[in-house]
Amino acid sequence: MEEEIAVRFSNVAFSYPEGDGAPALRGINFTVRRGEFLSVIGHNGSGKSTLARLVNGLLVASEGEISVFGMNPADDKAAREIRKRVGIVFQNPDNQMVASIVEDDVAFGPENICVPREEISKRIDWALEAVGMSEFRHSTPTRLSGGQKQRIAIAGVLAVKPDILILDESTAMLDPRGRREVTDVVSRLNREEGITIILITHFMEEALLADRTIVLNRGEIALSGTPEEIFGNGELLETFNLSLPRITAISRGLRAAGMDVKDVLRPEQLAAEIERNFAKSGKIPCKNPPFLPPAEPAGGEWDIDINHLSFTYSRKSPFATRALNDVTLRIAEGEFFGVIGHTGSGKSTLIQHLNALIKLPQAQKHYKKPKAKKGKPAPVVSGIRVGRFDLSDRKCPFRELRASVGMVFQYPEYQLFAESVFEDVAFALKNFKKDLSREETERYVRESIEVVGLNYEEVKDKSPFDLSGGQKRRVAIAGVIVAKPEILVLDEPAAGLDPAGKREIMSLLHRLHGDWCKTVVIVSHDMDEVAENCTRAAVISDGKLWACGHPAQLFSRADELVALGLDVPLTAKISALLNKSGIEINSDLTAEDFTRKTIEIYGGAPDA
């Protein structure tokens, strides 16, 4: 029956007027049943966000017909009604923040659809609790971290209690606990209240929650089916610029080495497959040698030394927030270093100190040393040294420091400002290498744009704001590496990118690290990303340094990390499950090493 169809697309196409003429979507045909949970995946630029905006009338189709609960979003009157019933949460929370106080922001939607005041109060309570942000009810959104803002944005849409909830990469900037909380809320709303869910995501574990998955490729629907059907077709996914889920790659690696392992999608399933192989073969699993992390690197002239760093936002005001509390940390020259922590833990505040975007507390007091009070110990003074730069010295050449420590922010569009990609990338050269000729500047810019995987001739004259999210990320990185800093610091460099894009960005960073960049520091919420790439990592919790060490050491403390709102890599989860069955696999937690060690144990296990 027609009333059971929530959304219907019939031969829909859409082209952006400011684009290059190629349609963003074409020939789109699909339906979403009332109460269905649909996930949409695809490479960056495949048309996922365009599709979401067509559903609630933010965009109007160039061709074809769209029906939402029997209404046409192209009709202005119908569009207003549709927007009451279709809530959308965008990737960047700043795009939908409207008020100066959190509870007012959450109340904005219900107020606009004339929900009674008492009911609005109940909805604010419920929505904030649902996303774990009740304690921030009276906070100012601008003073929250990126992940906290995203939770508020989700709460604002939940408070409307829409019939259809669209999440456009809405968990990309959340920590693992935040993602679990949001997806739990979304699943419960779908299951218990019958809300139709359209989830656009690059997290494969989120897509698995859906009843059905659509794969978009270059503006067309390439695949449609259950998540199991979609992810069981790994080779085809790779042709759409996606990648195999990490667990599928491990399964196939084990199978290629002779183990009878099926393609699975959950750690419990893969652990069971490995256990079944041992049981079937009659072999007793032996232990491999314990994993011994490499010694802490010796370092060099570009070491980063952080001593007793504390920082409070809006100090001596009612909004004072302690972001860092006595953090002491050393990052040695040559490291590929990770910083992890829950949303609001202080990670971004920490790294913004490294090139003095946030200056040390004593800078607020004109670098005067604090005096000890009578009968009390001398106050602890924060200090940072980056190579030859002493950031606690008022005479520190901060311009030179910033030329040596390049920073890529959490949201790349915050760094883009010029009229063309060329001008944006060339900006650092104008500041730090003013003696370059026009020809040299063009060569530097061309090299940087091509290094990040973009076609120089195609993008150099484009506005950076007309690019896809993944392309913006690459341009932002190009604008930093063009000056060839000694140290690269990146805040969530791969967040919001498709799996292939994440792999390309990390490969790029390793290439730069090997060629000329002495040290790379990344902030990440992706534990697998940290395990696969980092030499060491620091865990920040509530502004304090909780632990620092090799990823394998940190992730061996799984229960403690989960309690901090974090997670552990897939390989750590599988290893823990196997350990309960007496199969002890000691790896560095990379997928490659876990696969190799598992095969070694299986091949070397004596018969029962």
C-alpha positions, 0 to 999 in steps of 0.5 A: 500500500502507498501509505506504507512507503515513506520515501519513493524516488522515481528516475531522479537526477540532480545537477548542481548549477555551479558544478561542471555540468556532470549530474551529482545523481542520475537514474535513482530509483528506490523506495524506503518503507515506513519504519525501515532502517536503511544505510547508504554507503559510497565513496566521497562525492558519490552523491550520498549527501545530495540524496539526503537533501533531496528527501527533505526538500533542501534540494529539488530534483532536476529530473524525475519524481520524489514522494515523501509520505505521498507529498512532493518536496518540490512543492513549497507548501508540502516541503514545509510539512515534510521538514516537520516530519523529516529531520536531518543531522549534517556532518558538520554540527556548526551548520545547524547550531543556532543558539548561544545556550545548549538547551535553547539550541535543542529547543529550537526545532520543537518551538518552530513546530509549536510543541507545547512548552511543557512538552518541549522541556521533556523533549530537551531532557530526553534528547540530551540524555539520549546523546549523553550531554545532559550535564552541558545543558547550560553550556555555550555550544561554541565552547564545546569540542567538535564531538560534543557539538555533534551530539548537541546537533543530533539532540536538536533533531531528536527533540523534534521526534521526526517520522524520518531521521536522516544522519549524514555522517553524523557520528564521524567526529564522535568517540567510540562511546559517543558512536555507540550511544547515538547508534543505540538511540537510533536503533531504539527509535527505529525498533520501539517507536517505528521511526524510519532511519536513513543512515549515511555512513562510512563506518561498516559496523554502523551499516550492519545495523540496517535492514537494507544497504544501498551503495552509491557510485558516481551518482548511481545506485550500484548495489542494493541488498542486506548488509550481509549481501553487500559486504559479502561482495568485497571484490565488487565493493573495491571497484566502487572505491570502497574497501573490504571491511577489515574483518573480511580482509583478515578472514580472506588472509587466513583462508588463503593460508589454508584455514577454512574460514568463512567471510564474516562481519563481526569479531565474535563470528571470526573468533568462532571460525578460528576456534572451529578450525582448531577443533576440527583439526584436532590440534592443540593451540600453542602460544607464540612468543609475547609481543615485545614493543620496540624501545622508546625512540631515542629522538633528535633535534626535533623532539617535542617536550611538553612539561606540566601543561595545564590550560583553562578556557575562559579563565576567571569567567563563569564559563571557565573550563579546565581542558588540560591538567598537568600533562607531561609528554615527550614525542621523539623525532621520527615518530608517527605518534597518535593522540586518542581520548574521549570527546572533550578530553583535551586532545585538540587543545593539546595539539594546538599548543604545539605551534602556539595557536593556543599559547602557554598560560604564562603568555596571558600574564606577559610571561612573568613567572608566578611567585610562590605564596608564603608557606606554599610550594613554588607553583608549577610552570607549564613549558613546551619545547619543539626542537629549538623553539622554547614556547615559554620564551616571550622572544620565541620566533612564533612565525618560524615555529609555525613554518616548522609545525604544520597544522591540519584542523578537524574540519578542513573547510575551516582552513580554506578561504581563498577564491581558488585552490591555487591561491589557498595552497600558495598562501603558506608560501607567501607567509613563510617563503616570500623570496620564491619566484612566481615559477617556483611558487607554481612548482611548489603548489603543483607538487603539493596538489599532486602529492595529495592525489588531486589533478592540478589542472582540474582543480587549481582554478576551482573554488575550494568550497565547490569541492567534495569533503574528501577533496577539501581535506586534501587541499587543506593538507596540500596547503600545509605541506607546501611549505614542507614543515618539519612536523605535521600535526593533524586533528582527525585527518581521515574522519568523514572519508570513505574507506579508500580515502582513509587508506589514501590519506594515511598512505600519503602521511607515511610517504611524507614521513619517509620523504622529508617530514621528521614527525607526524602527530595525529589525533584519531577516534579510530582505534584500528587506525592508531594500531595500524599506523602509530609507533606510540600513542598517548591517551588523554582523559579529562585533560590528563595524560592517562597512559602513553606507549605502543598501541599494543600495550595500550589496547591490552587494557581493553576494559579500562579504555572502554570505561574511558569512552574509547574502544580497542581495535578489531584484532584486540577484540578477536584476540580477547575472545580467542584467549578465553578459549585457550588460543593466545595470539600475541601480535602488534594488533595490526591486521597483517601481524594478527593474521600471520601470528594466527597462521603460525600458531595454527600451522605449528600446533601439535596434534592432540 
